[in-house]
Amino acid sequence: MNNEILNGKKHIHFIGIGGSGMYPLAQILHAKGYYLTGSDNNETETLQAVRDMGIPVMLGQRAENIEGADLIVHTAAIMADNPELIAAKASGVPVLERSDLLGLVTSWYDNAICVAGTHGKTTTTSMVTQALYTAGIDLSAFIGGKLPCIGGSGRSGSSDIMTCEACEFVDTFLKLYPDVAVLLNIDADHLDYFGTVENIIKSFRKFSENTTKAIIYNGDDANTCKAVEGISGKDMISYGLTDKNDYYAADIRRVSGLETHFTVMYQGRALGQITLHVAGEHNILNALAAAAAALYVGADFASVAKGLEEFRGAGRRFDKKGEACGITLVDDYAHHPTELTATLKAAMQMPFREVWAVFQPFTYTRTEQHLEEFAESLSIPTHAVLTDIMGGREKNTTPIFTRQLAEKIPGCIWFPQDESMPDSCDERKYANFQQVCDYVTEHAQPGDLVLTMGCGDVNKVNKMILEALKKKEEKTCK
């Protein structure tokens, strides 16, 4: 890509500006002084946050939205027949896919920490960001979820340090310019693109080879070790739960609920204690990776420990939304069986009466390819409730429907749907969400945890349930 493409540009237009990968870029470029406009199809909290920055946003995607722009950026999710994208490509104005622009941004920094892995990218990138921010480093950041300490998902700072979530989907992370690569894990996902786990490992190896300074990798994950095997000319730093790694956790003590204490060890020497307020063994690993990365670029351990103790999760990562009628509502981005298993096992260890998992499957190919694994994961909670599948960028060609997953989960609750209607139909989706909301509101009891899960818009169900429970609570009090 032409790294000079931003030269002389003043007005950048974002098609799909409310997306999780667009919002942080908008925050960074807005802070750099560019004039931004944007469009999106659905009203969301993120879209309002963009407006609050003073960026004009058009609801609905139309050809006239691009008027005046001298650079146009779009998400990979925008379909080729989108009228705004068609107009952009016919305009003669340069058009970039979001990942190309992100790659360019990472090239501006001498210490770009790029966090990759099938699971845990957003949480770990947020942890590194919080640790560095707490250490007083004026860093830049690109995160796939909102982090309260930086006021959003993106940040533009004056130092040469940037933290960046590096997504492997369709090899987008190969467009980045990583100086420090953090490799969390490699699992079977996005097989509609990669085909096999071996191909995923090959892509992670290319990503590692593109890294200029250091590779911080999970030494307990076999696929990750395979990806970095034989790489030389960089600092190779391993982390994990066993003492064969450079960084490892010792004296792990789970106090209660979300609180965990452990000692960070480096090559047999104790650096100090970490207190975490996010649950699960996977988050101990994430914290070790974050600590290793922050220490590598110059943060002191006391600041790292303080930042990790203050960390309460990124947006949509075991994100507590509220309580009503004695019921706790949490929203989580987990959308792969491995992520569901880790989150639900952690939830079941917490002091709740019963755990409700409200899951929205995302993409038909993932649902079909991991049907048995999803069923196994969703058998962990006390109750599983499913929404319709959200197709996202895909069409249901197989076809596959929620009922095929629900039938494999003992006691699963789901609602028969008109399978002749497209899942993109707003009327169908709202009716389905309302059915789920009504059922959970009626059957959940005081002391229960209701956990909405998925990377689509299942967070809307969380909001609906919380509002319904609050109304129920108000009636009880009167």
C-alpha positions as CSV (number, residue, x, y, z in Angstrom):
1,M,0.0,0.0,0.0
2,N,1.1,3.6,-0.7
3,N,2.2,4.9,2.7
4,E,1.9,8.4,1.5
5,I,-1.8,8.1,0.8
6,L,-2.8,10.4,3.7
7,N,-0.5,13.2,2.5
8,G,-2.5,16.3,1.7
9,K,-5.8,14.7,2.8
10,K,-8.1,16.8,4.9
11,H,-11.6,15.2,4.7
12,I,-11.8,11.4,5.4
13,H,-15.2,9.7,5.1
14,F,-15.9,6.4,7.0
15,I,-18.5,4.0,5.6
16,G,-19.6,2.0,8.7
17,I,-18.1,4.4,11.2
18,G,-19.8,2.7,14.2
19,G,-18.0,-0.6,13.7
20,S,-15.6,-1.8,16.4
21,G,-12.6,-1.5,14.0
22,M,-13.7,1.9,12.7
23,Y,-14.5,3.8,15.9
24,P,-10.9,3.6,17.3
25,L,-9.4,4.7,14.0
26,A,-11.9,7.6,13.9
27,Q,-10.7,8.6,17.4
28,I,-7.0,8.5,16.4
29,L,-7.4,10.4,13.1
30,H,-9.8,13.0,14.7
31,A,-7.2,13.7,17.3
32,K,-4.6,14.1,14.6
33,G,-6.6,16.9,13.1
34,Y,-8.4,15.3,10.1
35,Y,-11.9,16.4,9.3
36,L,-14.1,13.2,9.5
37,T,-17.6,12.3,8.4
38,G,-19.2,8.9,8.6
39,S,-22.3,6.8,7.9
40,D,-23.9,3.7,9.4
41,N,-27.1,1.7,9.1
42,N,-27.9,1.2,12.8
43,E,-28.2,3.6,15.7
44,T,-25.9,2.5,18.5
45,E,-24.1,3.9,21.6
46,T,-20.9,4.0,19.6
47,L,-22.5,6.1,16.9
48,Q,-23.6,8.6,19.5
49,A,-20.1,8.6,20.9
50,V,-18.8,9.5,17.4
51,R,-21.3,12.4,17.2
52,D,-20.2,13.5,20.7
53,M,-16.7,14.0,19.2
54,G,-18.2,16.5,16.8
55,I,-18.1,14.1,13.8
56,P,-21.1,14.4,11.5
57,V,-22.8,11.0,11.0
58,M,-25.4,10.1,8.4
59,L,-27.8,7.2,9.3
60,G,-28.3,5.1,6.2
61,Q,-25.8,4.5,3.4
62,R,-26.3,6.6,0.3
63,A,-24.2,7.8,-2.6
64,E,-24.4,11.4,-1.6
65,N,-22.8,10.8,1.8
66,I,-19.3,10.8,0.3
67,E,-19.6,14.3,-1.0
68,G,-16.5,16.4,-0.3
69,A,-14.3,13.6,0.9
70,D,-10.7,13.2,-0.4
71,L,-10.3,9.8,1.1
72,I,-12.9,7.1,1.8
73,V,-12.5,4.2,4.3
74,H,-14.9,1.2,4.5
75,T,-15.1,-1.9,6.6
76,A,-14.7,-5.4,5.2
77,A,-18.3,-6.1,6.2
78,I,-19.6,-3.6,3.6
79,M,-21.1,-5.6,0.7
80,A,-20.0,-4.9,-2.9
81,D,-23.5,-3.8,-3.8
82,N,-23.6,-1.1,-1.1
83,P,-24.6,2.2,-2.9
84,E,-22.2,4.3,-0.9
85,L,-19.3,2.0,-1.6
86,I,-20.2,1.9,-5.3
87,A,-20.3,5.7,-5.4
88,A,-17.0,5.8,-3.6
89,K,-15.3,3.5,-6.1
90,A,-16.7,5.5,-9.0
91,S,-15.7,8.9,-7.6
92,G,-12.0,8.8,-8.4
93,V,-11.3,9.5,-4.7
94,P,-8.9,7.0,-3.1
95,V,-10.8,4.2,-1.3
96,L,-9.2,2.1,1.5
97,E,-10.4,-0.9,3.4
98,R,-10.2,-0.3,7.2
99,S,-7.3,-2.8,7.7
100,D,-5.1,-1.0,5.2
101,L,-5.6,2.3,7.0
102,L,-4.8,0.6,10.4
103,G,-1.6,-0.9,8.9
104,L,-0.5,2.6,7.8
105,V,-1.2,4.0,11.3
106,T,0.9,1.3,13.0
107,S,3.8,2.3,10.7
108,W,3.9,5.7,12.4
109,Y,5.3,4.2,15.7
110,D,8.7,2.7,16.6
111,N,7.1,0.5,19.3
112,A,3.9,-0.8,17.9
113,I,2.7,-3.6,20.3
114,C,0.4,-5.8,18.2
115,V,-1.7,-8.4,20.1
116,A,-2.8,-11.4,18.1
117,G,-4.5,-14.7,18.9
118,T,-7.7,-16.5,18.3
119,H,-9.0,-15.6,21.7
120,G,-8.4,-12.7,24.2
121,K,-7.1,-10.0,21.9
122,T,-9.3,-7.2,23.1
123,T,-8.9,-8.0,26.8
124,T,-5.1,-8.3,26.5
125,T,-4.7,-5.2,24.3
126,S,-6.8,-3.4,26.9
127,M,-4.7,-4.7,29.8
128,V,-1.4,-3.5,28.1
129,T,-3.0,-0.2,27.3
130,Q,-4.2,0.3,30.9
131,A,-0.8,-0.7,32.3
132,L,1.1,1.7,30.1
133,Y,-1.4,4.5,30.7
134,T,-1.1,4.0,34.4
135,A,2.7,4.2,34.0
136,G,2.2,7.7,32.6
137,I,3.2,6.8,29.0
138,D,1.4,9.0,26.5
139,L,0.6,6.1,24.2
140,S,-1.6,5.6,21.1
141,A,-4.1,2.7,21.1
142,F,-6.4,0.7,18.8
143,I,-8.7,-1.7,20.7
144,G,-11.7,-3.7,19.5
145,G,-13.7,-2.8,22.7
146,K,-14.1,0.3,24.8
147,L,-11.7,0.9,27.6
148,P,-12.8,3.5,30.3
149,C,-9.4,4.9,31.1
150,I,-8.8,6.1,27.5
151,G,-12.5,7.2,27.0
152,G,-13.2,4.8,24.1
153,S,-11.5,2.4,21.8
154,G,-8.8,4.6,20.3
155,R,-6.2,7.1,21.5
156,S,-3.6,9.3,19.9
157,G,-0.6,10.0,22.0
158,S,2.8,11.8,21.6
159,S,5.1,8.8,22.5
160,D,6.5,6.2,20.0
161,I,4.4,3.5,21.7
162,M,1.1,2.1,20.2
163,T,-1.0,-0.8,21.3
164,C,-3.0,-2.5,18.6
165,E,-5.4,-5.4,18.5
166,A,-4.3,-7.5,15.5
167,C,-7.0,-9.6,14.0
168,E,-6.2,-12.7,11.9
169,F,-9.4,-12.8,10.0
170,V,-8.7,-12.9,6.2
171,D,-5.0,-12.2,7.2
172,T,-5.7,-8.5,8.0
173,F,-2.9,-8.6,10.7
174,L,-0.4,-9.1,7.9
175,K,-1.0,-5.5,6.9
176,L,0.3,-4.2,10.2
177,Y,3.8,-3.1,11.1
178,P,4.5,-4.8,14.5
179,D,7.6,-4.1,16.5
180,V,6.4,-6.2,19.4
181,A,4.1,-9.1,18.6
182,V,2.1,-10.8,21.4
183,L,0.8,-14.2,20.4
184,L,-1.9,-15.4,22.8
185,N,-3.1,-18.7,21.3
186,I,-4.0,-20.3,17.9
187,D,-7.3,-22.2,17.6
188,A,-9.6,-23.4,14.8
189,D,-11.6,-20.4,13.7
190,H,-12.4,-18.6,10.5
191,L,-12.1,-21.9,8.7
192,D,-14.3,-20.5,5.9
193,Y,-11.1,-18.5,5.0
194,F,-8.2,-20.5,6.3
195,G,-9.5,-24.0,5.7
196,T,-7.3,-25.7,8.2
197,V,-5.5,-25.0,11.5
198,E,-2.2,-25.6,9.7
199,N,-3.0,-22.6,7.5
200,I,-3.8,-20.5,10.5
201,I,-0.4,-21.4,12.0
202,K,1.3,-20.4,8.8
203,S,-0.4,-17.0,8.9
204,F,0.7,-16.4,12.5
205,R,4.2,-17.4,11.5
206,K,4.2,-14.7,8.8
207,F,2.9,-12.2,11.3
208,S,5.7,-13.2,13.7
209,E,8.3,-12.9,10.9
210,N,7.0,-9.4,10.1
211,T,7.8,-8.3,13.7
212,T,11.0,-6.2,14.1
213,K,11.9,-6.5,17.8
214,A,10.3,-9.0,20.0
215,I,7.8,-11.9,20.0
216,I,6.0,-12.5,23.3
217,Y,4.3,-15.9,23.0
218,N,2.2,-18.4,25.0
219,G,4.7,-21.1,25.7
220,D,2.0,-23.4,26.9
221,D,0.0,-23.3,23.7
222,A,1.3,-26.0,21.2
223,N,0.0,-24.3,18.0
224,T,1.6,-21.0,19.1
225,C,5.0,-22.7,19.8
226,K,4.8,-24.3,16.4
227,A,4.2,-20.9,14.7
228,V,7.3,-19.4,16.2
229,E,9.6,-22.4,16.1
230,G,13.0,-21.6,14.6
231,I,12.4,-17.8,14.3
232,S,15.6,-15.9,15.0
233,G,16.9,-12.3,15.0
234,K,14.2,-11.1,17.5
235,D,13.8,-11.3,21.3
236,M,11.8,-14.4,22.0
237,I,9.9,-14.2,25.3
238,S,7.6,-16.9,26.5
239,Y,4.9,-16.8,29.1
240,G,2.5,-19.3,30.7
241,L,1.4,-21.1,33.8
242,T,4.5,-23.4,34.0
243,D,8.0,-22.5,35.0
244,K,9.5,-23.6,31.6
245,N,8.4,-20.1,30.4
246,D,10.3,-16.8,30.9
247,Y,7.2,-15.2,32.6
248,Y,4.9,-17.4,34.6
249,A,2.4,-17.2,37.5
250,A,3.1,-18.7,40.9
251,D,1.0,-18.8,44.1
252,I,-2.3,-18.4,42.3
253,R,-5.1,-17.6,44.8
254,R,-8.7,-17.1,43.8
255,V,-10.2,-15.0,46.6
256,S,-13.9,-14.8,45.6
257,G,-16.0,-13.9,42.6
258,L,-13.8,-12.0,40.2
259,E,-10.7,-11.5,42.3
260,T,-7.5,-13.5,41.8
261,H,-4.0,-12.9,43.2
262,F,-0.8,-14.4,41.8
263,T,3.0,-13.7,41.8
264,V,4.7,-12.8,38.5
265,M,7.9,-14.8,38.1
266,Y,10.6,-13.9,35.5
267,Q,13.2,-16.6,34.9
268,G,12.8,-17.9,38.4
269,R,12.8,-14.5,40.1
270,A,9.7,-13.0,41.7
271,L,8.8,-9.5,40.3
272,G,5.8,-8.9,42.5
273,Q,2.1,-9.7,43.0
274,I,-0.7,-9.0,40.6
275,T,-4.4,-8.7,41.8
276,L,-6.9,-9.2,39.0
277,H,-10.6,-8.3,39.0
278,V,-11.5,-10.3,35.9
279,A,-12.2,-14.0,36.3
280,G,-10.8,-17.1,34.8
281,E,-7.5,-18.8,34.2
282,H,-7.4,-17.4,30.7
283,N,-7.2,-13.9,32.2
284,I,-4.2,-14.9,34.3
285,L,-2.5,-15.7,31.0
286,N,-3.7,-12.5,29.4
287,A,-2.3,-10.5,32.3
288,L,1.1,-12.2,32.0
289,A,1.2,-11.4,28.3
290,A,0.2,-7.8,29.0
291,A,2.8,-7.5,31.8
292,A,5.6,-8.9,29.6
293,A,4.7,-6.4,26.8
294,A,4.4,-3.4,29.1
295,L,7.7,-4.2,30.8
296,Y,9.5,-4.7,27.5
297,V,8.7,-1.2,26.3
298,G,9.8,0.4,29.5
299,A,7.0,0.4,32.1
300,D,8.0,-0.3,35.7
301,F,6.4,-3.3,37.5
302,A,4.6,-1.3,40.2
303,S,2.8,0.7,37.5
304,V,1.9,-2.5,35.6
305,A,0.6,-4.1,38.8
306,K,-1.5,-1.0,39.6
307,G,-2.9,-0.8,36.1
308,L,-3.9,-4.5,36.0
309,E,-5.5,-4.1,39.5
310,E,-7.5,-1.2,38.2
311,F,-8.6,-3.0,35.1
312,R,-12.2,-4.1,35.2
313,G,-12.6,-5.5,31.7
314,A,-13.0,-4.0,28.3
315,G,-16.4,-3.2,26.8
316,R,-18.4,-6.4,26.1
317,R,-15.8,-8.6,28.0
318,F,-17.7,-9.9,31.0
319,D,-19.1,-6.4,31.2
320,K,-21.6,-5.9,34.1
321,K,-24.6,-3.9,32.8
322,G,-26.6,-3.7,36.0
323,E,-28.8,-5.4,38.5
324,A,-32.6,-5.6,38.9
325,C,-34.9,-7.9,40.9
326,G,-31.8,-9.3,42.5
327,I,-30.6,-10.6,39.0
328,T,-27.2,-9.6,37.7
329,L,-26.9,-8.7,34.0
330,V,-23.5,-9.2,32.2
331,D,-22.6,-8.9,28.5
332,D,-19.7,-10.8,26.9
333,Y,-18.3,-10.9,23.3
334,A,-17.5,-14.6,23.4
335,H,-18.5,-16.2,20.1
336,H,-16.2,-19.2,19.6
337,P,-16.7,-22.5,21.7
338,T,-13.3,-22.1,23.4
339,E,-14.3,-18.6,24.5
340,L,-17.7,-19.7,25.6
341,T,-16.2,-22.5,27.6
342,A,-13.7,-20.3,29.4
343,T,-16.2,-17.6,30.3
344,L,-19.0,-20.0,31.3
345,K,-16.7,-22.2,33.5
346,A,-15.6,-19.0,35.3
347,A,-19.2,-17.8,35.7
348,M,-20.3,-21.2,37.1
349,Q,-17.5,-20.8,39.8
350,M,-19.0,-17.5,41.0
351,P,-21.5,-17.3,43.9
352,F,-24.6,-17.1,41.8
353,R,-27.7,-19.2,42.3
354,E,-28.0,-20.1,38.6
355,V,-26.3,-19.0,35.4
356,W,-28.3,-18.2,32.3
357,A,-26.4,-18.1,29.0
358,V,-28.2,-16.1,26.3
359,F,-26.2,-16.8,23.1
360,Q,-26.5,-15.4,19.6
361,P,-24.6,-17.6,17.1
362,F,-22.6,-15.5,14.7
363,T,-22.1,-16.5,11.0
364,Y,-23.5,-19.7,9.5
365,T,-20.2,-21.2,8.7
366,R,-18.9,-20.9,12.2
367,T,-22.1,-22.3,13.6
368,E,-22.0,-25.3,11.2
369,Q,-18.3,-26.0,11.6
370,H,-18.4,-26.0,15.4
371,L,-21.9,-27.2,16.1
372,E,-20.8,-30.1,18.4
373,E,-18.4,-27.8,20.3
374,F,-21.0,-25.1,20.7
375,A,-23.4,-27.6,22.1
376,E,-20.8,-28.8,24.6
377,S,-19.9,-25.3,25.7
378,L,-23.6,-24.3,26.1
379,S,-24.3,-27.4,28.2
380,I,-22.1,-25.8,31.0
381,P,-24.5,-23.2,32.4
382,T,-27.7,-23.9,34.3
383,H,-29.8,-22.6,31.4
384,A,-29.0,-21.9,27.7
385,V,-31.2,-19.7,25.7
386,L,-30.5,-19.1,22.0
387,T,-31.4,-16.3,19.6
388,D,-31.5,-16.7,15.8
389,I,-28.2,-16.9,14.0
390,M,-26.8,-13.6,12.9
391,G,-25.4,-14.1,9.5
392,G,-23.2,-11.0,9.4
393,R,-21.3,-11.0,6.1
394,E,-22.7,-14.4,5.0
395,K,-25.7,-15.8,3.2
396,N,-27.4,-19.0,4.6
397,T,-26.5,-21.3,1.8
398,T,-26.3,-24.6,3.7
399,P,-28.8,-23.8,5.3
400,I,-28.4,-24.0,9.1
401,F,-30.7,-22.7,11.8
402,T,-30.7,-22.2,15.6
403,R,-32.9,-25.3,16.1
404,Q,-30.1,-27.6,14.9
405,L,-27.9,-26.3,17.7
406,A,-30.6,-26.1,20.3
407,E,-31.6,-29.8,19.8
408,K,-28.1,-30.8,20.9
409,I,-28.2,-28.9,24.2
410,P,-30.1,-30.5,27.1
411,G,-33.0,-28.2,28.2
412,C,-32.1,-25.5,25.8
413,I,-34.7,-22.8,25.2
414,W,-35.2,-21.4,21.7
415,F,-38.1,-20.1,19.7
416,P,-39.2,-21.6,16.4
417,Q,-38.7,-19.2,13.5
418,D,-40.1,-18.7,10.1
419,E,-37.1,-20.1,8.2
420,S,-38.3,-18.6,5.0
421,M,-37.7,-15.1,6.2
422,P,-34.1,-13.7,6.0
423,D,-32.4,-13.2,9.3
424,S,-31.6,-9.6,8.2
425,C,-35.3,-8.8,8.5
426,D,-35.4,-6.2,11.4
427,E,-39.0,-7.2,12.2
428,R,-38.0,-10.9,12.7
429,K,-35.0,-10.1,14.7
430,Y,-36.9,-7.8,17.1
431,A,-39.6,-10.4,17.6
432,N,-37.0,-13.1,18.3
433,F,-35.2,-10.8,20.8
434,Q,-38.5,-10.0,22.5
435,Q,-39.3,-13.7,22.9
436,V,-35.9,-14.3,24.5
437,C,-36.3,-11.2,26.8
438,D,-39.8,-12.2,27.9
439,Y,-38.8,-15.8,28.7
440,V,-35.7,-14.8,30.7
441,T,-37.5,-12.0,32.5
442,E,-40.3,-14.4,33.6
443,H,-38.1,-17.3,34.7
444,A,-34.8,-15.8,36.1
445,Q,-34.8,-15.6,39.9
446,P,-33.1,-13.4,42.5
447,G,-29.4,-14.4,42.8
448,D,-29.1,-15.5,39.2
449,L,-26.6,-14.3,36.6
450,V,-27.9,-13.6,33.1
451,L,-25.0,-13.6,30.7
452,T,-25.6,-12.4,27.1
453,M,-22.9,-13.8,24.7
454,G,-21.9,-13.3,21.1
455,C,-20.1,-10.8,18.8
456,G,-23.2,-9.6,17.0
457,D,-25.9,-7.4,18.5
458,V,-27.0,-9.6,21.4
459,N,-26.1,-6.8,23.7
460,K,-29.5,-5.3,22.7
461,V,-31.1,-8.3,24.3
462,N,-29.2,-7.6,27.5
463,K,-30.5,-4.0,27.5
464,M,-34.1,-5.2,26.8
465,I,-33.9,-7.7,29.7
466,L,-32.5,-5.2,32.1
467,E,-35.2,-2.6,31.3
468,A,-37.9,-5.3,31.6
469,L,-36.6,-6.4,35.0
470,K,-36.4,-2.8,36.2
471,K,-40.0,-2.3,35.3
472,K,-40.9,-5.5,37.1
473,E,-39.0,-4.3,40.1
474,E,-40.8,-0.9,40.1
475,K,-44.2,-2.6,40.0
476,T,-43.2,-4.9,43.0
477,C,-42.2,-1.8,45.0
478,K,-45.4,0.1,44.5
